[in-house]
């Protein structure tokens, strides 16, 4: 049992195994959308995938039970669809603090394609929602998304290093307003997607309604105090 940077214990061997499987699954997803092999090879691969699914399905948690590696208090979410190392659909995005907010880099492959050669607009929205929430965390705030607005100024290219940034521009009481953008790393001043989000901390009675059924990995009733989807933040060198 090891501890993370916040002193929270976790099973490092299990974490490594989850990350290894997540990486293998992302490689499989990428190969599956790029392959040109014949039908017979596809069917054989499908059978192998179903066999692996059966092995993993030997033990399952209910949707209301947090994974044993998750800790919302330190924003560790291993299956988050944007930043989770165990997620087959996450890039995954690594988000770090900056002087005025947070930033991340990503290169998105064909699995994220919308228009031919470009990132699906819904994927841009998913990434920005995550990044805006992380900026709120960096500012010592947290909340749930109540409004997300995106201005698509240009198509986001696939297989191209991207730069994502976000910062809190307004905060009062339970509410904060966050802005961000996506650009290519080669031309960071040319914004391709601009985003604005409003995040609100749920009232206590609403929080209980939303998360009262959540348990920890042992099945013990443990609704998270900060049920954010945002991930832990690394310090930039």
ROGUNU-307654 format. One line per 3 residues: number of its first residue (from 1); their letters; for each residue x, y, z of N, C-alpha, C. Coordinates in steps of 0.2 Angstrom, whole numbers. Layout:
N
NUM	A	X/Y/Z/X/Y/Z/X/Y/Z | ...
# end
This chain:
237
1	XXX	4/-6/0/0/0/0/4/6/0 | 3/11/-5/7/17/-5/3/23/-4 | 6/29/-4/2/35/-3/3/39/-9
4	XXX	-2/43/-11/-1/48/-16/2/55/-13 | 2/60/-17/5/66/-15/2/70/-10 | -5/68/-9/-9/71/-3/-9/66/3
7	XXX	-5/61/3/-5/57/8/-10/51/9 | -14/51/3/-20/46/3/-17/39/1 | -19/34/5/-16/27/3/-20/24/-3
10	XXX	-16/20/-7/-19/17/-12/-15/11/-14 | -18/6/-17/-14/0/-19/-10/1/-25 | -4/2/-25/0/4/-31/1/-2/-36
13	XXX	0/-8/-34/1/-14/-39/-6/-14/-43 | -11/-13/-39/-18/-13/-43/-18/-7/-47 | -15/-1/-45/-15/5/-49/-11/4/-56
16	XXX	-6/1/-55/-1/-1/-61/-5/-5/-65 | -9/-10/-63/-12/-15/-67/-18/-12/-71 | -22/-7/-67/-27/-4/-70/-24/1/-76
19	XXX	-19/4/-75/-16/8/-80/-13/4/-86 | -11/-2/-84/-8/-6/-90/-14/-8/-94 | -20/-10/-91/-25/-12/-95/-28/-7/-99
22	XXX	-29/-1/-95/-31/5/-99/-27/7/-105 | -21/7/-104/-17/8/-110/-18/3/-116 | -18/-4/-114/-19/-9/-119/-26/-8/-122
25	XXX	-31/-6/-119/-38/-5/-122/-38/1/-126 | -34/6/-124/-34/12/-129/-30/10/-135 | -25/6/-135/-22/4/-141/-26/0/-145
28	XXX	-30/-5/-142/-35/-9/-145/-40/-4/-149 | -43/1/-146/-48/5/-149/-45/9/-155 | -39/11/-154/-36/14/-160/-35/10/-166
31	XXX	-32/4/-164/-31/-1/-169/-38/-3/-173 | -43/-4/-169/-50/-6/-171/-53/-1/-176 | -51/6/-176/-54/11/-180/-49/12/-186
34	XXX	-43/9/-186/-38/11/-191/-37/4/-195 | -39/-1/-193/-37/-8/-196/-40/-8/-203 | -37/-12/-207/-40/-14/-214/-39/-21/-215
37	XXX	-39/-25/-210/-39/-32/-210/-45/-35/-213 | -45/-41/-216/-51/-44/-218/-56/-46/-213 | -62/-48/-215/-68/-50/-210/-66/-56/-206
40	XXX	-62/-61/-208/-61/-66/-204/-56/-64/-198 | -52/-60/-199/-47/-58/-194/-51/-53/-189 | -56/-49/-192/-60/-45/-187/-64/-50/-183
43	XXX	-67/-55/-185/-71/-60/-181/-67/-63/-176 | -61/-65/-178/-57/-69/-173/-55/-64/-167 | -54/-58/-169/-52/-53/-164/-58/-51/-160
46	XXX	-64/-51/-163/-70/-50/-159/-71/-56/-153 | -70/-62/-155/-70/-68/-151/-65/-67/-145 | -59/-65/-147/-54/-64/-142/-56/-58/-137
49	XXX	-59/-53/-139/-61/-47/-135/-67/-50/-131 | -71/-54/-133/-77/-56/-129/-74/-61/-123 | -69/-65/-125/-66/-69/-120/-63/-65/-114
52	XXX	-59/-59/-116/-57/-55/-111/-62/-52/-107 | -68/-50/-110/-73/-47/-107/-76/-52/-102 | -76/-58/-103/-79/-63/-99/-75/-64/-93
55	XXX	-68/-63/-94/-63/-64/-88/-64/-58/-83 | -65/-52/-86/-65/-46/-82/-72/-45/-79 | -77/-48/-82/-84/-48/-79/-85/-53/-73
58	XXX	-80/-57/-71/-80/-61/-66/-82/-58/-59 | -80/-51/-59/-81/-47/-53/-83/-40/-55 | -89/-38/-53/-91/-32/-55/-94/-28/-49
61	XXX	-93/-21/-50/-96/-17/-44/-102/-14/-47 | -107/-12/-43/-113/-9/-45/-112/-1/-46 | -116/2/-50/-114/9/-52/-114/14/-46
64	XXX	-117/12/-41/-117/16/-35/-111/15/-30 | -106/10/-32/-100/9/-28/-94/12/-32 | -90/16/-28/-84/19/-31/-79/13/-32
67	XXX	-75/14/-37/-69/9/-37/-64/10/-31 | -61/5/-30/-57/5/-24/-51/10/-24 | -49/11/-30/-44/16/-31/-46/23/-31
70	XXX	-52/25/-32/-55/31/-32/-55/35/-25 | -54/41/-25/-54/45/-19/-56/52/-21 | -63/54/-21/-65/60/-23/-62/66/-19
73	XXX	-60/65/-13/-57/70/-9/-50/73/-12 | -47/69/-15/-41/71/-19/-41/71/-26 | -48/70/-29/-49/70/-36/-46/65/-40
76	XXX	-45/59/-37/-42/53/-40/-48/49/-43 | -49/49/-50/-54/46/-53/-51/41/-59 | -50/35/-57/-46/31/-62/-50/29/-68
79	XXX	-56/30/-68/-60/28/-74/-64/34/-77 | -62/40/-75/-64/46/-78/-63/46/-86 | -69/48/-90/-68/47/-97/-63/52/-101
82	XXX	-61/57/-97/-56/61/-100/-49/60/-97 | -48/59/-90/-42/59/-87/-40/52/-84 | -45/47/-84/-44/41/-81/-39/36/-84
85	XXX	-34/34/-80/-29/30/-83/-32/23/-85 | -37/21/-82/-40/15/-83/-46/15/-88 | -47/21/-91/-53/22/-96/-50/20/-103
88	XXX	-54/16/-106/-52/15/-113/-54/20/-118 | -58/25/-116/-60/31/-120/-57/37/-119 | -53/37/-113/-50/44/-111/-43/44/-115
91	XXX	-41/51/-117/-35/51/-121/-29/48/-117 | -27/48/-111/-30/52/-105/-27/58/-105 | -31/63/-102/-28/70/-102/-24/71/-95
94	XXX	-18/74/-95/-15/75/-89/-15/83/-88 | -18/85/-83/-19/92/-82/-15/95/-76 | -12/101/-77/-7/104/-73/-9/111/-71
97	XXX	-6/113/-66/-8/120/-64/-3/125/-68 | -6/131/-69/-2/136/-72/-3/142/-68 | 0/148/-70/0/154/-66/-7/157/-65
100	XXX	-11/156/-70/-18/158/-69/-23/153/-69 | -22/147/-69/-27/142/-70/-24/135/-71 | -26/131/-76/-23/125/-78/-22/124/-85
103	XXX	-18/119/-87/-17/118/-94/-16/110/-95 | -17/108/-102/-16/101/-103/-14/101/-111 | -10/95/-112/-9/94/-119/-12/87/-121
106	XXX	-14/87/-128/-17/80/-130/-16/80/-137 | -15/74/-140/-15/72/-147/-21/67/-148 | -26/68/-152/-32/64/-152/-32/60/-159
109	XXX	-32/54/-158/-32/50/-164/-39/49/-168 | -39/44/-172/-45/43/-176/-51/40/-172 | -50/38/-166/-56/36/-162/-60/42/-160
112	XXX	-58/48/-160/-61/54/-158/-63/58/-164 | -64/55/-170/-65/59/-176/-73/60/-177 | -74/66/-179/-81/69/-181/-80/70/-189
115	XXX	-80/76/-191/-79/77/-198/-72/74/-200 | -72/71/-206/-65/67/-208/-59/72/-207 | -55/69/-203/-48/72/-202/-48/77/-196
118	XXX	-54/78/-192/-55/82/-187/-59/79/-181 | -57/82/-175/-60/80/-169/-68/81/-169 | -72/76/-166/-79/77/-165/-80/83/-160
121	XXX	-85/87/-162/-87/93/-158/-89/91/-151 | -92/85/-150/-94/83/-143/-88/81/-139 | -82/79/-142/-76/77/-139/-73/84/-136
124	XXX	-73/89/-140/-70/95/-138/-74/98/-132 | -81/97/-132/-85/99/-126/-83/95/-120 | -82/88/-121/-81/84/-115/-74/86/-112
127	XXX	-69/87/-116/-63/89/-114/-63/96/-110 | -67/101/-113/-67/107/-110/-71/107/-103 | -76/103/-103/-80/103/-97/-75/100/-91
130	XXX	-71/95/-93/-66/93/-88/-61/98/-86 | -58/101/-91/-53/106/-90/-56/112/-86 | -62/115/-87/-65/120/-83/-66/118/-76
133	XXX	-68/112/-75/-69/109/-68/-63/109/-65 | -57/107/-68/-51/107/-65/-48/114/-63 | -50/119/-67/-48/126/-66/-51/128/-59
136	XXX	-57/126/-58/-61/128/-52/-57/125/-46 | -55/118/-47/-52/115/-41/-45/119/-40 | -42/121/-45/-35/124/-44/-36/131/-41
139	XXX	-42/134/-41/-43/140/-38/-46/139/-31 | -46/132/-29/-49/131/-22/-57/130/-22 | -60/130/-27/-67/129/-28/-69/122/-31
142	XXX	-75/121/-31/-78/115/-34/-85/116/-35 | -88/112/-40/-95/112/-41/-97/108/-47 | -103/108/-48/-106/104/-54/-108/108/-60
145	XXX	-107/106/-66/-108/110/-72/-115/111/-72 | -117/118/-72/-124/120/-74/-125/123/-80 | -120/125/-83/-120/128/-90/-113/128/-93
148	XXX	-113/125/-100/-107/125/-103/-109/127/-110 | -105/133/-112/-106/136/-119/-99/135/-123 | -100/133/-129/-94/133/-133/-95/137/-140
151	XXX	-89/140/-142/-89/144/-148/-84/140/-152 | -86/136/-157/-82/133/-162/-79/137/-167 | -73/140/-167/-71/145/-171/-67/141/-177
154	XXX	-65/135/-177/-61/132/-182/-61/124/-180 | -61/120/-185/-60/113/-184/-54/111/-180 | -54/106/-175/-49/104/-172/-46/98/-175
157	XXX	-39/98/-177/-36/93/-181/-35/87/-177 | -36/81/-180/-33/75/-177/-26/74/-178 | -23/69/-174/-16/67/-174/-11/74/-174
160	XXX	-13/79/-170/-10/85/-170/-9/87/-163 | -3/89/-160/-3/91/-153/-7/97/-152 | -11/96/-147/-16/102/-145/-14/105/-138
163	XXX	-16/111/-137/-15/114/-131/-22/116/-128 | -23/115/-122/-29/117/-119/-28/121/-112 | -31/126/-111/-30/130/-105/-37/133/-103
166	XXX	-37/134/-96/-43/136/-93/-41/140/-86 | -46/145/-84/-45/149/-78/-52/151/-76 | -52/152/-69/-58/155/-66/-58/163/-67
169	XXX	-64/165/-70/-64/172/-71/-69/176/-66 | -73/172/-62/-78/175/-58/-80/170/-52 | -80/172/-46/-82/167/-41/-86/171/-36
172	XXX	-92/168/-34/-96/172/-28/-101/166/-25 | -100/165/-19/-104/160/-15/-103/153/-18 | -108/150/-20/-108/143/-22/-106/143/-30
175	XXX	-106/148/-33/-105/149/-40/-99/151/-42 | -96/148/-48/-90/151/-51/-91/151/-59 | -88/155/-62/-88/155/-70/-81/154/-72
178	XXX	-80/150/-77/-73/148/-79/-73/148/-87 | -68/150/-90/-67/150/-97/-61/146/-99 | -61/144/-105/-55/140/-108/-55/140/-115
181	XXX	-50/137/-118/-49/136/-125/-45/130/-127 | -46/128/-133/-42/123/-137/-38/127/-143 | -32/125/-143/-28/128/-149/-23/122/-151
184	XXX	-20/123/-157/-14/118/-158/-8/121/-154 | -4/116/-153/2/118/-149/7/122/-154 | 6/121/-160/10/125/-165/8/132/-166
187	XXX	2/133/-164/-1/140/-165/-6/142/-159 | -3/142/-153/-8/143/-147/-12/149/-147 | -10/154/-151/-14/160/-150/-20/160/-155
190	XXX	-20/155/-159/-26/154/-164/-31/150/-160 | -36/152/-157/-41/148/-153/-46/145/-158 | -46/138/-157/-51/134/-162/-57/133/-158
193	XXX	-57/132/-151/-63/131/-147/-63/135/-141 | -67/140/-140/-68/144/-134/-74/141/-130 | -73/141/-123/-78/138/-119/-79/143/-113
196	XXX	-85/143/-110/-87/146/-104/-92/142/-100 | -90/140/-94/-94/136/-90/-96/139/-83 | -102/138/-81/-104/140/-74/-105/133/-70
199	XXX	-101/134/-64/-101/128/-59/-104/130/-53 | -108/126/-50/-112/128/-44/-111/122/-39 | -109/124/-33/-109/119/-27/-116/117/-25
202	XXX	-118/111/-25/-125/109/-23/-127/111/-16 | -133/113/-15/-135/114/-8/-135/107/-4 | -134/107/2/-133/101/6/-139/96/5
205	XXX	-145/98/5/-151/94/4/-151/91/-3 | -149/95/-8/-148/92/-15/-142/87/-16 | -137/89/-12/-131/84/-12/-133/78/-10
208	XXX	-137/77/-4/-139/71/-2/-144/67/-6 | -148/71/-10/-152/67/-15/-148/64/-21 | -143/68/-23/-139/66/-29/-135/60/-27
211	XXX	-131/60/-21/-126/56/-19/-127/51/-13 | -133/51/-11/-134/48/-4/-134/40/-5 | -134/37/-11/-133/30/-12/-126/28/-13
214	XXX	-122/32/-14/-115/31/-16/-111/27/-10 | -108/22/-11/-104/18/-6/-96/18/-8 | -92/16/-4/-85/15/-5/-84/8/-8
217	XXX	-78/6/-9/-77/-1/-12/-79/-7/-8 | -80/-5/-2/-82/-11/3/-89/-11/4 | -93/-7/1/-100/-6/1/-102/-2/7
220	XXX	-98/1/10/-100/6/16/-103/12/13 | -108/15/16/-111/21/14/-106/27/15 | -104/30/9/-99/35/10/-100/40/4
223	XXX	-105/44/4/-106/49/-1/-101/54/-1 | -98/55/-7/-92/60/-7/-94/67/-5 | -89/70/-2/-90/77/0/-89/82/-5
226	XXX	-85/80/-10/-84/84/-16/-85/79/-22 | -91/78/-25/-92/73/-30/-90/76/-37 | -84/78/-38/-82/81/-44/-80/76/-49
229	XXX	-80/77/-55/-77/73/-61/-70/75/-62 | -68/81/-60/-61/84/-61/-56/79/-58 | -50/79/-61/-45/75/-59/-40/79/-55
232	XXX	-35/75/-52/-30/78/-48/-25/82/-52 | -22/88/-49/-18/92/-53/-11/91/-52 | -7/91/-57/0/91/-56/3/98/-57
235	XXX	9/99/-53/12/105/-53/17/105/-60 | 16/111/-64/21/111/-69/28/113/-67 | 33/110/-70/40/111/-69/41/119/-71
# end
